[in-house]
């Protein structure tokens, strides 16, 4: 084993659909990064967008490979980035700010977007928000790398649940949510 690349405090990762680019969020001011995957397995930095994320926590790549989204735990928002032909991240194209709080005064004093998960068809994005006990739902426009809130589709969870991550079943008919609190 050897180090493939170095980046400050990486946490969650995702791959482009063609498996040629690795995306990571860094729990630091540097936000989100992209790396091309070489034949040797070494990772070559593709850069960091100039207007990254605030307290990034999770990253997901659209099934069509045209955009990436980041859950910003510290900022309580979700950010969208277009993907360039080489796989690098373009300038942030959308930022959706969550609002509110919940019952746990120490952990839920503000919104804390914790995960980002695309539906299998790429038409929707779900964002568990630990701070507001909701799973926010967005319609996705991959061509514009934009998100449209769908508040009528949001899922409200029991106060103090603290939703952390979500995953769709293989057939896409069920959504599983894990709570932290």
ROVOPA-277332 format. One record per residue (C-alpha): residue number from 1; x, y, z. Coordinates in Angstrom, 2 decimals. Example, Ala and Ser with C-alpha at 12.3 -4.5 7.8 and 13.67 -1.06 7.14 Angstrom:
! ROVOPA-277332
<nudren><i>1</i><px>12.30</px><py>-4.50</py><pz>7.80</pz></nudren>
<nudren><i>2</i><px>13.67</px><py>-1.06</py><pz>7.14</pz></nudren>
END
This chain:
! ROVOPA-277332
<nudren><i>1</i><px>0.00</px><py>0.00</py><pz>0.00</pz></nudren>
<nudren><i>2</i><px>1.02</px><py>3.58</py><pz>-0.63</pz></nudren>
<nudren><i>3</i><px>-0.54</px><py>7.01</py><pz>-0.29</pz></nudren>
<nudren><i>4</i><px>-2.55</px><py>7.83</py><pz>-3.41</pz></nudren>
<nudren><i>5</i><px>-2.98</px><py>11.53</py><pz>-2.59</pz></nudren>
<nudren><i>6</i><px>-2.99</px><py>13.88</py><pz>0.34</pz></nudren>
<nudren><i>7</i><px>-5.79</px><py>16.27</py><pz>1.23</pz></nudren>
<nudren><i>8</i><px>-6.60</px><py>17.90</py><pz>4.57</pz></nudren>
<nudren><i>9</i><px>-9.08</px><py>16.03</py><pz>6.79</pz></nudren>
<nudren><i>10</i><px>-11.04</px><py>14.10</py><pz>4.10</pz></nudren>
<nudren><i>11</i><px>-14.26</px><py>12.40</py><pz>5.08</pz></nudren>
<nudren><i>12</i><px>-16.88</px><py>11.18</py><pz>2.59</pz></nudren>
<nudren><i>13</i><px>-16.07</px><py>10.21</py><pz>-1.00</pz></nudren>
<nudren><i>14</i><px>-17.92</px><py>9.50</py><pz>-4.25</pz></nudren>
<nudren><i>15</i><px>-16.85</px><py>8.40</py><pz>-7.73</pz></nudren>
<nudren><i>16</i><px>-17.86</px><py>9.67</py><pz>-11.15</pz></nudren>
<nudren><i>17</i><px>-20.06</px><py>7.20</py><pz>-13.07</pz></nudren>
<nudren><i>18</i><px>-17.13</px><py>6.37</py><pz>-15.38</pz></nudren>
<nudren><i>19</i><px>-14.92</px><py>5.68</py><pz>-12.31</pz></nudren>
<nudren><i>20</i><px>-12.24</px><py>8.11</py><pz>-13.55</pz></nudren>
<nudren><i>21</i><px>-12.67</px><py>10.86</py><pz>-10.94</pz></nudren>
<nudren><i>22</i><px>-12.84</px><py>10.72</py><pz>-7.14</pz></nudren>
<nudren><i>23</i><px>-14.62</px><py>13.49</py><pz>-5.23</pz></nudren>
<nudren><i>24</i><px>-14.07</px><py>14.16</py><pz>-1.54</pz></nudren>
<nudren><i>25</i><px>-15.24</px><py>16.61</py><pz>1.05</pz></nudren>
<nudren><i>26</i><px>-12.73</px><py>17.94</py><pz>3.50</pz></nudren>
<nudren><i>27</i><px>-13.91</px><py>18.89</py><pz>6.95</pz></nudren>
<nudren><i>28</i><px>-11.91</px><py>22.08</py><pz>6.65</pz></nudren>
<nudren><i>29</i><px>-12.17</px><py>25.41</py><pz>4.84</pz></nudren>
<nudren><i>30</i><px>-10.97</px><py>23.77</py><pz>1.61</pz></nudren>
<nudren><i>31</i><px>-14.40</px><py>22.23</py><pz>1.08</pz></nudren>
<nudren><i>32</i><px>-14.75</px><py>19.83</py><pz>-1.83</pz></nudren>
<nudren><i>33</i><px>-12.03</px><py>18.46</py><pz>-4.13</pz></nudren>
<nudren><i>34</i><px>-11.75</px><py>16.35</py><pz>-7.27</pz></nudren>
<nudren><i>35</i><px>-8.96</px><py>13.93</py><pz>-8.21</pz></nudren>
<nudren><i>36</i><px>-8.42</px><py>12.12</py><pz>-11.50</pz></nudren>
<nudren><i>37</i><px>-7.64</px><py>8.43</py><pz>-11.01</pz></nudren>
<nudren><i>38</i><px>-4.50</px><py>7.37</py><pz>-12.88</pz></nudren>
<nudren><i>39</i><px>-3.74</px><py>3.89</py><pz>-14.19</pz></nudren>
<nudren><i>40</i><px>-1.37</px><py>3.34</py><pz>-11.28</pz></nudren>
<nudren><i>41</i><px>-4.08</px><py>4.25</py><pz>-8.77</pz></nudren>
<nudren><i>42</i><px>-2.42</px><py>7.56</py><pz>-7.96</pz></nudren>
<nudren><i>43</i><px>-4.75</px><py>10.49</py><pz>-7.62</pz></nudren>
<nudren><i>44</i><px>-4.01</px><py>13.75</py><pz>-9.42</pz></nudren>
<nudren><i>45</i><px>-5.69</px><py>16.89</py><pz>-8.02</pz></nudren>
<nudren><i>46</i><px>-8.15</px><py>18.56</py><pz>-10.37</pz></nudren>
<nudren><i>47</i><px>-8.58</px><py>21.54</py><pz>-8.07</pz></nudren>
<nudren><i>48</i><px>-11.05</px><py>23.03</py><pz>-5.66</pz></nudren>
<nudren><i>49</i><px>-13.84</px><py>25.38</py><pz>-6.74</pz></nudren>
<nudren><i>50</i><px>-13.27</px><py>28.97</py><pz>-5.59</pz></nudren>
<nudren><i>51</i><px>-16.62</px><py>29.22</py><pz>-3.80</pz></nudren>
<nudren><i>52</i><px>-16.76</px><py>25.88</py><pz>-2.04</pz></nudren>
<nudren><i>53</i><px>-18.68</px><py>24.68</py><pz>0.93</pz></nudren>
<nudren><i>54</i><px>-19.19</px><py>25.77</py><pz>4.54</pz></nudren>
<nudren><i>55</i><px>-18.53</px><py>22.89</py><pz>6.92</pz></nudren>
<nudren><i>56</i><px>-18.90</px><py>20.19</py><pz>4.25</pz></nudren>
<nudren><i>57</i><px>-19.98</px><py>16.76</py><pz>5.41</pz></nudren>
<nudren><i>58</i><px>-21.00</px><py>14.61</py><pz>2.41</pz></nudren>
<nudren><i>59</i><px>-20.67</px><py>14.59</py><pz>-1.38</pz></nudren>
<nudren><i>60</i><px>-22.65</px><py>12.82</py><pz>-4.12</pz></nudren>
<nudren><i>61</i><px>-22.23</px><py>12.71</py><pz>-7.90</pz></nudren>
<nudren><i>62</i><px>-25.32</px><py>12.76</py><pz>-10.11</pz></nudren>
<nudren><i>63</i><px>-25.94</px><py>9.41</py><pz>-11.86</pz></nudren>
<nudren><i>64</i><px>-25.48</px><py>11.16</py><pz>-15.23</pz></nudren>
<nudren><i>65</i><px>-22.12</px><py>12.60</py><pz>-14.14</pz></nudren>
<nudren><i>66</i><px>-23.03</px><py>16.23</py><pz>-14.87</pz></nudren>
<nudren><i>67</i><px>-23.05</px><py>17.64</py><pz>-11.35</pz></nudren>
<nudren><i>68</i><px>-21.99</px><py>17.04</py><pz>-7.76</pz></nudren>
<nudren><i>69</i><px>-23.72</px><py>18.14</py><pz>-4.58</pz></nudren>
<nudren><i>70</i><px>-22.35</px><py>18.74</py><pz>-1.10</pz></nudren>
<nudren><i>71</i><px>-24.12</px><py>18.73</py><pz>2.27</pz></nudren>
<nudren><i>72</i><px>-22.78</px><py>21.57</py><pz>4.41</pz></nudren>
<nudren><i>73</i><px>-23.17</px><py>20.55</py><pz>8.04</pz></nudren>
<nudren><i>74</i><px>-21.69</px><py>23.74</py><pz>9.43</pz></nudren>
<nudren><i>75</i><px>-23.61</px><py>26.01</py><pz>7.08</pz></nudren>
<nudren><i>76</i><px>-26.91</px><py>24.09</py><pz>7.14</pz></nudren>
<nudren><i>77</i><px>-27.15</px><py>24.08</py><pz>3.36</pz></nudren>
<nudren><i>78</i><px>-26.68</px><py>22.02</py><pz>0.22</pz></nudren>
<nudren><i>79</i><px>-24.47</px><py>23.24</py><pz>-2.65</pz></nudren>
<nudren><i>80</i><px>-24.44</px><py>22.16</py><pz>-6.30</pz></nudren>
<nudren><i>81</i><px>-21.45</px><py>22.22</py><pz>-8.67</pz></nudren>
<nudren><i>82</i><px>-21.38</px><py>21.54</py><pz>-12.42</pz></nudren>
<nudren><i>83</i><px>-18.77</px><py>18.98</py><pz>-13.49</pz></nudren>
<nudren><i>84</i><px>-16.43</px><py>20.01</py><pz>-16.27</pz></nudren>
<nudren><i>85</i><px>-15.47</px><py>17.65</py><pz>-19.14</pz></nudren>
<nudren><i>86</i><px>-12.23</px><py>16.70</py><pz>-17.33</pz></nudren>
<nudren><i>87</i><px>-14.20</px><py>15.92</py><pz>-14.14</pz></nudren>
<nudren><i>88</i><px>-13.15</px><py>19.05</py><pz>-12.28</pz></nudren>
<nudren><i>89</i><px>-15.70</px><py>21.02</py><pz>-10.30</pz></nudren>
<nudren><i>90</i><px>-16.99</px><py>24.24</py><pz>-11.81</pz></nudren>
<nudren><i>91</i><px>-17.96</px><py>27.25</py><pz>-9.73</pz></nudren>
<nudren><i>92</i><px>-20.86</px><py>26.64</py><pz>-7.37</pz></nudren>
<nudren><i>93</i><px>-24.10</px><py>26.93</py><pz>-9.35</pz></nudren>
<nudren><i>94</i><px>-26.65</px><py>26.66</py><pz>-6.54</pz></nudren>
<nudren><i>95</i><px>-26.85</px><py>26.97</py><pz>-2.76</pz></nudren>
<nudren><i>96</i><px>-30.01</px><py>25.98</py><pz>-0.90</pz></nudren>
<nudren><i>97</i><px>-30.06</px><py>27.23</py><pz>2.69</pz></nudren>
<nudren><i>98</i><px>-32.06</px><py>25.29</py><pz>5.29</pz></nudren>
<nudren><i>99</i><px>-33.74</px><py>27.04</py><pz>8.23</pz></nudren>
<nudren><i>100</i><px>-34.97</px><py>26.08</py><pz>11.68</pz></nudren>
<nudren><i>101</i><px>-33.93</px><py>24.07</py><pz>14.71</pz></nudren>
<nudren><i>102</i><px>-35.24</px><py>21.22</py><pz>16.85</pz></nudren>
<nudren><i>103</i><px>-35.45</px><py>20.05</py><pz>20.46</pz></nudren>
<nudren><i>104</i><px>-31.85</px><py>19.08</py><pz>21.30</pz></nudren>
<nudren><i>105</i><px>-30.38</px><py>22.46</py><pz>22.32</pz></nudren>
<nudren><i>106</i><px>-26.77</px><py>21.24</py><pz>22.03</pz></nudren>
<nudren><i>107</i><px>-26.99</px><py>19.46</py><pz>18.67</pz></nudren>
<nudren><i>108</i><px>-30.03</px><py>20.96</py><pz>16.95</pz></nudren>
<nudren><i>109</i><px>-29.63</px><py>24.70</py><pz>17.53</pz></nudren>
<nudren><i>110</i><px>-29.58</px><py>25.30</py><pz>13.75</pz></nudren>
<nudren><i>111</i><px>-29.89</px><py>23.34</py><pz>10.50</pz></nudren>
<nudren><i>112</i><px>-27.13</px><py>20.78</py><pz>9.90</pz></nudren>
<nudren><i>113</i><px>-27.41</px><py>19.15</py><pz>6.47</pz></nudren>
<nudren><i>114</i><px>-25.68</px><py>15.80</py><pz>6.97</pz></nudren>
<nudren><i>115</i><px>-26.05</px><py>13.75</py><pz>3.78</pz></nudren>
<nudren><i>116</i><px>-26.85</px><py>13.98</py><pz>0.07</pz></nudren>
<nudren><i>117</i><px>-28.39</px><py>11.12</py><pz>-1.93</pz></nudren>
<nudren><i>118</i><px>-29.68</px><py>11.17</py><pz>-5.51</pz></nudren>
<nudren><i>119</i><px>-32.64</px><py>9.05</py><pz>-6.52</pz></nudren>
<nudren><i>120</i><px>-31.64</px><py>6.25</py><pz>-8.89</pz></nudren>
<nudren><i>121</i><px>-33.09</px><py>8.13</py><pz>-11.87</pz></nudren>
<nudren><i>122</i><px>-31.29</px><py>11.34</py><pz>-10.85</pz></nudren>
<nudren><i>123</i><px>-34.48</px><py>13.41</py><pz>-10.84</pz></nudren>
<nudren><i>124</i><px>-34.49</px><py>14.03</py><pz>-7.08</pz></nudren>
<nudren><i>125</i><px>-32.06</px><py>14.66</py><pz>-4.24</pz></nudren>
<nudren><i>126</i><px>-32.75</px><py>13.88</py><pz>-0.59</pz></nudren>
<nudren><i>127</i><px>-30.87</px><py>15.72</py><pz>2.16</pz></nudren>
<nudren><i>128</i><px>-31.16</px><py>14.48</py><pz>5.76</pz></nudren>
<nudren><i>129</i><px>-30.81</px><py>17.49</py><pz>8.07</pz></nudren>
<nudren><i>130</i><px>-29.82</px><py>16.52</py><pz>11.61</pz></nudren>
<nudren><i>131</i><px>-30.56</px><py>19.97</py><pz>13.01</pz></nudren>
<nudren><i>132</i><px>-34.19</px><py>20.26</py><pz>11.89</pz></nudren>
<nudren><i>133</i><px>-35.34</px><py>16.60</py><pz>11.98</pz></nudren>
<nudren><i>134</i><px>-36.28</px><py>16.67</py><pz>8.30</pz></nudren>
<nudren><i>135</i><px>-35.27</px><py>14.97</py><pz>5.10</pz></nudren>
<nudren><i>136</i><px>-35.41</px><py>17.76</py><pz>2.53</pz></nudren>
<nudren><i>137</i><px>-36.36</px><py>16.84</py><pz>-1.05</pz></nudren>
<nudren><i>138</i><px>-35.20</px><py>18.69</py><pz>-4.17</pz></nudren>
<nudren><i>139</i><px>-35.99</px><py>18.34</py><pz>-7.85</pz></nudren>
<nudren><i>140</i><px>-32.75</px><py>18.14</py><pz>-9.85</pz></nudren>
<nudren><i>141</i><px>-31.88</px><py>19.86</py><pz>-13.13</pz></nudren>
<nudren><i>142</i><px>-28.57</px><py>18.19</py><pz>-13.98</pz></nudren>
<nudren><i>143</i><px>-28.03</px><py>20.26</py><pz>-17.14</pz></nudren>
<nudren><i>144</i><px>-28.07</px><py>23.47</py><pz>-15.07</pz></nudren>
<nudren><i>145</i><px>-26.60</px><py>21.85</py><pz>-11.92</pz></nudren>
<nudren><i>146</i><px>-29.52</px><py>23.32</py><pz>-9.99</pz></nudren>
<nudren><i>147</i><px>-31.91</px><py>22.23</py><pz>-7.27</pz></nudren>
<nudren><i>148</i><px>-35.54</px><py>23.18</py><pz>-6.69</pz></nudren>
<nudren><i>149</i><px>-37.00</px><py>22.67</py><pz>-3.20</pz></nudren>
<nudren><i>150</i><px>-40.05</px><py>20.39</py><pz>-3.01</pz></nudren>
<nudren><i>151</i><px>-41.32</px><py>21.18</py><pz>0.53</pz></nudren>
<nudren><i>152</i><px>-44.51</px><py>19.12</py><pz>0.07</pz></nudren>
<nudren><i>153</i><px>-42.30</px><py>16.04</py><pz>-0.38</pz></nudren>
<nudren><i>154</i><px>-40.07</px><py>16.69</py><pz>2.66</pz></nudren>
<nudren><i>155</i><px>-40.13</px><py>14.05</py><pz>5.39</pz></nudren>
<nudren><i>156</i><px>-40.66</px><py>15.19</py><pz>8.97</pz></nudren>
<nudren><i>157</i><px>-39.16</px><py>12.91</py><pz>11.60</pz></nudren>
<nudren><i>158</i><px>-39.84</px><py>12.70</py><pz>15.33</pz></nudren>
<nudren><i>159</i><px>-38.36</px><py>15.62</py><pz>17.30</pz></nudren>
<nudren><i>160</i><px>-34.83</px><py>14.81</py><pz>18.42</pz></nudren>
<nudren><i>161</i><px>-34.26</px><py>12.09</py><pz>15.77</pz></nudren>
<nudren><i>162</i><px>-31.33</px><py>13.80</py><pz>14.05</pz></nudren>
<nudren><i>163</i><px>-31.42</px><py>12.24</py><pz>10.56</pz></nudren>
<nudren><i>164</i><px>-27.89</px><py>11.60</py><pz>9.31</pz></nudren>
<nudren><i>165</i><px>-27.84</px><py>9.59</py><pz>6.05</pz></nudren>
<nudren><i>166</i><px>-30.31</px><py>8.12</py><pz>3.57</pz></nudren>
<nudren><i>167</i><px>-30.18</px><py>5.36</py><pz>0.95</pz></nudren>
<nudren><i>168</i><px>-32.67</px><py>4.16</py><pz>-1.64</pz></nudren>
<nudren><i>169</i><px>-33.50</px><py>0.48</py><pz>-2.05</pz></nudren>
<nudren><i>170</i><px>-32.23</px><py>-1.21</py><pz>-5.22</pz></nudren>
<nudren><i>171</i><px>-35.60</px><py>-0.77</py><pz>-6.93</pz></nudren>
<nudren><i>172</i><px>-35.77</px><py>2.88</py><pz>-5.77</pz></nudren>
<nudren><i>173</i><px>-39.17</px><py>2.42</py><pz>-4.12</pz></nudren>
<nudren><i>174</i><px>-38.06</px><py>2.75</py><pz>-0.49</pz></nudren>
<nudren><i>175</i><px>-35.89</px><py>5.29</py><pz>1.26</pz></nudren>
<nudren><i>176</i><px>-34.00</px><py>4.24</py><pz>4.36</pz></nudren>
<nudren><i>177</i><px>-32.91</px><py>6.92</py><pz>6.84</pz></nudren>
<nudren><i>178</i><px>-30.54</px><py>6.45</py><pz>9.75</pz></nudren>
<nudren><i>179</i><px>-30.82</px><py>8.83</py><pz>12.68</pz></nudren>
<nudren><i>180</i><px>-27.88</px><py>9.90</py><pz>14.84</pz></nudren>
<nudren><i>181</i><px>-29.71</px><py>11.12</py><pz>17.91</pz></nudren>
END
